[in-house]
Each structure stands twice: as structure tokens, then as C-alpha cells.
């Protein structure tokens, strides 16, 4: 990972962006999409360029519930390769004037319209498809905190630019399904969270090569091959809230159990983990720059 090109904030801002459709350009959110990429901060740029961190400081997926404890962990920002060859990413972002409730709102609001996903990260988010739009609206009567539990999002994203992208499946879990320690969850300063696993799906299975992709799809046209899990937590702090994220690249949940990923031949876990850190520091810095503003524009409501 230390051989990658050094990156500056200017480099990130100059990455090619998604092109809005003529209809999207008329959206009341187009002004936010058009803004420059939010500054991630020099500390994160230095971490990105400094090479992988010490894996002994990382949070193993088996201890994922510790993210709900007060205080901070040994690695709050960084990336590394674990002893079993899987990848790990940690990121912490301060959200001025935001609340954890806004975080729950955003995770139901953004998949309902492609421009919402795109403005979250203009150089890495394209579109999002969800099977049950109604469930994510206030009309459903389901609390914003729990609407995603058991649901799937199908975003088109990329770590390598807007021309190299594919649809993946993100499956969200309840705390029980994610195997969290409910005592730690219930007494935690964390007031909002999102727990999920990511799966290669349909076109993205081409990573395994054309022949293997055909075999997968022949077995099941809707097959999902897990490759990653993440946990985002939001807790109030002075002046706003902070979102702390952990990604386990090579671990996924199926039927309440953690499984190891079968990576495609030639898949570079180190490179993808580095790119995952680069992706997440951008998207959360960007979200922090506009979340309260957008939440207030919509009065915290989700109608469509």
C-alpha cells in the first residue's frame, strides 16, 4: 500500500464527477451537488499517504460491540491488513450542528432519489435502487431508526472513478442480526447506527471472471457473494455529533454468522482497503458539510 501515488485534497477535488441528467439539474438539491468536495482534513490525507497502520490497534469484527462503549479506541482513523489477510478501515468524522436523529433520517432519505446518493460523494456515488420505497417514507409508520433493518439497497458506486462502477447489494441488519451485545447497545452514548454487509451482485460478479460469474448466476440469478461489513455509529458531542465507522473487508454476515470472503483470483485486498479509506473519508466529510442543512430543508420528514 505504501507504493500508491501520494494524494492531496486538490487531487480528490479534481476527480471526475457524476454527470447530472437535465432533470436532476432542476432538483432543489443540485446546488449542494455542485459544491466543491468538502475538505477531509490534513490528518486524514497524511494517514492515507502514510501506509497501513498497526493491525494490533484495529478492532476485530468479533469485538464490534466495543464501538458502542464510551471513549475512543486505539485506531479511530486509519487502515490496515489483519493477520488473517482481511482489510480493516476506521474513520471518525465530526458533524457540526448535527444530531444522531439526522443520521437515521439520512439513511432512509438518500436512497429514494439518485441525486441524493450522488451529492454524498460526487466522484464515487452514482445511483441507488431499493425494492421497497414506501417502507422508507414516514407514511410507513415505522421509526426512522429501524426502517432499514432487514432491507437491501442496491447502489452503484466506485472506488476507481465514475467510469468504473458496478451495482452491489448492501443488506442492513438489526443489532441482534449483527450479533451486537445488546447491553452495550442499550446503555451506550451511541444514539444511531447502521450495520450492514455488502455483496457482489449480478454485473459486479464479473470480478471473478466471465466463466465463474456465469456459474454463480446459473446456480442462482439473484446470488449474492459477500465481501465486506461495516458499522457506523453516531453519538452526540459538544457542538454536534460524531460518526465513527468501521469496515471489515473480507468479512460478511449470513444468517447471523460471520463468514470469510472468497476473494476473486488476483484481488488485491491491500489496494482495495486503501481505496476504501480514501472513499469513506471523502463521503463522510461531504455528508458532514451539508446534513443539518438538508435535514432542515425537509423539516426532518421523508415523504418520497
Phi, psi and omega per residue, in radians:
X1 nan -0.439 -3.131
X2 -1.199 -0.195 -3.100
X3 -1.523 -0.077 -3.112
X4 -1.215 2.689 3.131
X5 -1.064 2.456 3.077
X6 -1.139 2.461 -3.045
X7 -2.068 2.449 3.049
X8 -2.042 2.924 3.080
X9 -1.104 -0.593 3.102
X10 -1.111 -0.678 3.089
X11 -1.040 -0.773 -3.125
X12 -1.123 -0.723 -3.134
X13 -1.180 -0.430 -3.087
X14 -1.623 0.019 3.084
X15 -1.113 2.500 3.137
X16 -1.000 2.457 -3.120
X17 -1.773 2.805 2.958
X18 -1.047 2.500 3.077
X19 -1.659 2.115 3.126
X20 -1.252 2.577 3.004
X21 -1.294 2.903 3.110
X22 -1.050 -0.639 3.128
X23 -1.182 -0.720 3.141
X24 -1.146 -0.551 3.120
X25 -1.111 -0.339 3.113
X26 -1.580 -0.068 -3.101
X27 -1.135 2.614 3.073
X28 -1.280 0.024 3.079
X29 -1.917 0.005 -3.113
X30 -1.067 -0.550 -3.133
X31 -1.139 -0.574 3.121
X32 -1.304 -0.720 3.072
X33 -0.994 -0.665 -3.051
X34 -1.308 -0.166 -3.115
X35 -1.230 2.731 3.048
X36 -1.112 2.672 3.051
X37 -0.972 2.330 3.136
X38 -1.160 2.537 -3.130
X39 -1.194 2.237 3.136
X40 -1.440 -0.269 -3.103
X41 1.678 2.491 -3.068
X42 -1.121 -0.552 -3.137
X43 -1.020 -0.785 -3.111
X44 -1.236 -0.618 3.056
X45 -1.071 -0.734 3.132
X46 -1.119 -0.693 3.102
X47 -1.140 -0.759 3.122
X48 -1.006 -0.735 -3.090
X49 -1.499 -0.204 -2.990
X50 -1.548 -0.033 -3.132
X51 1.566 3.000 -3.052
X52 -1.151 2.610 3.098
X53 -1.455 -3.087 3.141
X54 -1.375 2.054 -3.091
X55 -1.084 -0.408 3.133
X56 -1.211 -0.290 3.117
X57 -1.598 -0.154 -3.076
X58 -1.352 2.824 3.115
X59 -1.658 1.919 3.089
X60 -1.113 2.632 -3.123
X61 -1.074 -0.462 3.112
X62 -1.137 -0.383 -3.140
X63 -1.892 0.441 -3.059
X64 -0.988 -0.529 -3.126
X65 -1.147 -0.327 -3.136
X66 -1.151 -0.280 3.099
X67 -1.195 -0.227 3.114
X68 -1.600 -0.100 3.137
X69 -1.326 2.701 3.039
X70 -1.101 2.842 3.082
X71 1.459 -2.797 -3.046
X72 -2.267 2.892 -3.110
X73 -1.855 3.045 -3.090
X74 -1.129 -0.620 3.100
X75 -2.150 1.775 3.087
X76 -1.663 -0.437 3.094
X77 -2.409 2.185 3.081
X78 2.637 -3.063 -3.130
X79 -2.637 2.714 -3.134
X80 -2.893 3.013 3.020
X81 -1.915 2.211 -3.097
X82 -1.333 2.931 -3.071
X83 -1.088 -0.397 3.137
X84 -1.607 0.126 3.089
X85 1.559 -0.011 3.093
X86 -1.521 2.902 -3.085
X87 -1.807 2.732 3.138
X88 -2.424 2.420 3.091
X89 -2.342 2.378 3.049
X90 -2.231 2.458 3.115
X91 -2.611 2.420 3.084
X92 -2.256 2.260 -3.090
X93 -2.315 2.290 3.050
X94 -1.483 2.291 3.121
X95 -1.931 1.704 -3.113
X96 -1.116 2.397 3.072
X97 1.120 0.203 -3.123
X98 -1.729 2.855 3.083
X99 -2.231 2.777 3.056
X100 -1.022 -0.555 3.117
X101 -1.067 -0.600 3.096
X102 -1.132 -0.594 3.111
X103 -1.127 -0.820 3.067
X104 -1.023 -0.755 -3.140
X105 -1.038 -0.806 -3.072
X106 -1.073 -0.689 -3.076
X107 -1.257 -0.208 2.974
X108 -1.765 -0.512 -3.091
X109 -1.307 -0.775 -2.931
X110 -1.209 -0.536 -3.095
X111 -1.366 -0.041 -3.056
X112 -1.486 -0.168 -3.121
X113 -2.695 2.269 -3.019
X114 -1.021 -0.608 -3.096
X115 -1.142 -0.461 3.127
X116 -1.188 -0.736 3.073
X117 -1.176 -0.752 -3.072
X118 -1.114 -0.672 -3.104
X119 -1.282 -0.309 3.074
X120 -1.125 -0.714 3.041
X121 -2.656 1.708 -2.968
X122 -1.132 -0.387 -3.119
X123 -1.799 0.115 -3.093
X124 -2.520 -0.141 3.125
X125 -2.018 2.294 -3.088
X126 -1.977 -1.321 -3.072
X127 -2.355 2.923 3.095
X128 -2.534 2.340 3.114
X129 -2.069 2.324 3.036
X130 -2.291 2.419 -3.057
X131 -1.233 -0.508 -2.998
X132 -2.191 1.397 -3.106
X133 -1.066 -0.724 -3.055
X134 -0.991 -0.665 -3.089
X135 -1.023 -0.543 -3.041
X136 -1.537 -0.043 3.121
X137 -1.652 2.819 3.134
X138 -1.132 -0.438 -3.141
X139 -1.074 -0.397 -3.126
X140 -1.155 -0.426 -3.097
X141 1.384 0.013 3.135
X142 -1.565 2.460 -3.122
X143 -1.082 2.531 3.133
X144 -1.056 -0.501 -3.112
X145 -1.196 -0.440 -3.014
X146 -2.040 -0.028 -3.044
X147 -1.063 -0.529 -3.096
X148 -1.480 -0.223 -3.072
X149 -1.054 2.187 3.141
X150 1.383 0.084 -3.092
X151 -1.811 2.841 3.126
X152 -2.151 2.416 2.977
X153 -1.927 2.595 3.111
X154 -2.174 1.342 -3.136
X155 -1.453 2.688 2.938
X156 -1.822 1.991 -3.091
X157 -2.338 3.003 3.117
X158 -2.670 2.563 2.949
X159 -1.715 -0.123 -2.946
X160 -2.203 0.429 3.097
X161 1.840 2.788 -2.990
X162 -1.201 -0.292 3.136
X163 -1.514 -0.281 -3.095
X164 -2.052 1.496 -3.024
X165 -2.470 2.907 3.113
X166 -2.832 2.758 3.134
X167 -1.409 2.323 3.032
X168 -2.137 2.927 3.081
X169 -1.921 2.209 3.035
X170 -1.943 2.072 -3.130
X171 -1.866 2.081 -3.102
X172 -1.588 2.595 -3.049
X173 -2.185 2.647 2.910
X174 -1.239 2.879 3.127
X175 -1.052 -0.623 3.119
X176 -1.159 -0.750 -3.134
X177 -1.166 -0.483 3.112
X178 -1.512 0.042 3.090
X179 1.201 0.572 -3.130
X180 -1.428 2.625 3.063
X181 -1.301 1.889 -3.007
X182 -1.161 -0.461 3.072
X183 -1.134 -0.783 3.124
X184 -1.119 -0.663 -3.131
X185 -1.149 -0.813 -3.005
X186 -1.245 -0.519 -3.123
X187 -1.768 0.165 -3.018
X188 -1.386 2.641 2.942
X189 -1.224 -0.226 3.075
X190 -1.209 2.228 -3.085
X191 -2.028 -0.042 3.065
X192 -2.709 2.582 3.118
X193 -2.752 2.831 3.010
X194 -2.393 2.158 -3.123
X195 -2.147 2.276 -3.036
X196 -2.768 2.863 2.921
X197 -2.099 2.639 -3.126
X198 -1.967 2.504 -3.053
X199 -2.315 2.384 2.917
X200 -1.177 2.479 -2.944
X201 -2.635 2.279 3.083
X202 0.885 -1.973 -3.020
X203 -1.026 -0.562 -3.103
X204 -1.227 -0.226 3.098
X205 -1.192 -0.185 3.122
X206 -1.073 -0.292 3.058
X207 -0.991 -0.497 -3.131
X208 -1.462 0.015 -3.053
X209 1.646 2.693 -3.027
X210 -1.066 -0.730 -3.090
X211 -1.172 -0.825 3.140
X212 -1.147 -0.642 3.107
X213 -1.071 -0.734 3.103
X214 -1.099 -0.683 3.128
X215 -1.122 -0.769 3.107
X216 -1.008 -0.867 -3.052
X217 -1.225 -0.483 3.071
X218 -1.191 -0.619 3.096
X219 -1.183 -0.715 -3.099
X220 -2.826 1.955 -3.125
X221 -1.042 -0.375 3.120
X222 -1.859 0.397 -3.087
X223 -1.068 2.521 3.080
X224 -2.170 2.250 -3.137
X225 -1.964 1.914 -3.035
X226 -1.206 2.485 3.129
X227 -2.430 -0.169 -2.992
X228 -2.836 2.642 2.970
X229 -2.325 2.654 3.084
X230 -2.475 2.732 3.060
X231 -2.408 2.048 3.037
X232 -1.880 2.326 3.061
X233 -2.202 2.556 3.126
X234 -2.237 2.276 3.114
X235 -2.415 2.558 -3.134
X236 -1.224 2.466 3.017
X237 -2.422 2.993 -3.117
X238 -1.020 2.200 3.094
X239 1.524 0.007 -3.138
X240 2.792 -2.342 3.064
X241 -2.526 2.903 3.079
X242 -2.165 2.431 3.097
X243 -1.877 2.175 -3.132
X244 -2.053 2.208 -3.042
X245 -2.105 2.569 3.009
X246 -2.358 2.352 3.086
X247 -2.135 2.369 3.064
X248 -2.044 1.769 -3.053
X249 -1.500 1.813 -3.070
X250 2.091 0.091 3.107
X251 -2.262 2.392 3.086
X252 -2.578 2.797 -3.114
X253 -1.786 2.367 3.021
X254 -2.483 2.131 -3.136
X255 0.973 0.693 3.054
X256 1.367 0.115 -3.089
X257 -2.112 2.474 3.082
X258 -1.360 2.292 3.099
X259 -2.133 2.700 3.051
X260 -1.561 2.463 -3.126
X261 -1.281 2.475 2.891
X262 -1.602 1.770 -3.122
X263 -1.331 2.573 3.045
X264 -1.098 2.709 3.066
X265 -1.020 2.345 3.111
X266 1.410 0.046 -3.131
X267 -1.241 2.158 -3.078
X268 -1.657 1.690 -3.094
X269 -1.077 -0.671 -3.126
X270 -1.083 -0.810 -3.115
X271 -1.137 -0.780 -3.113
X272 -1.148 -0.631 3.128
X273 -1.159 -0.725 3.054
X274 -1.036 -0.806 -3.136
X275 -1.163 -0.564 3.107
X276 -1.135 -0.700 3.085
X277 -1.141 -0.767 3.123
X278 -1.036 -0.734 -3.139
X279 -1.117 -0.835 -3.001
X280 -1.295 -0.579 3.103
X281 -1.158 -0.540 3.097
X282 -1.273 -0.853 -3.025
X283 -1.156 -0.632 -3.119
X284 -1.407 -0.542 3.002
X285 -1.114 -0.714 3.140
X286 -1.142 -0.816 -3.136
X287 -1.070 -0.711 3.138
X288 -1.093 -0.463 -3.075
X289 -1.335 -0.321 -3.075
X290 -2.347 -0.088 -3.011
X291 -0.995 -0.910 -3.140
X292 -1.045 -0.651 -3.136
X293 -1.091 -0.815 -3.111
X294 -1.233 -0.707 3.097
X295 -0.985 -0.768 -3.120
X296 -1.255 -0.551 3.065
X297 -1.015 -0.618 -3.086
X298 -1.797 0.165 3.128
X299 0.961 0.520 3.119
X300 1.185 0.302 -3.105
X301 -1.850 2.697 3.061
X302 -2.273 1.829 -3.121
X303 -1.817 -0.492 3.090
X304 -2.877 nan nan
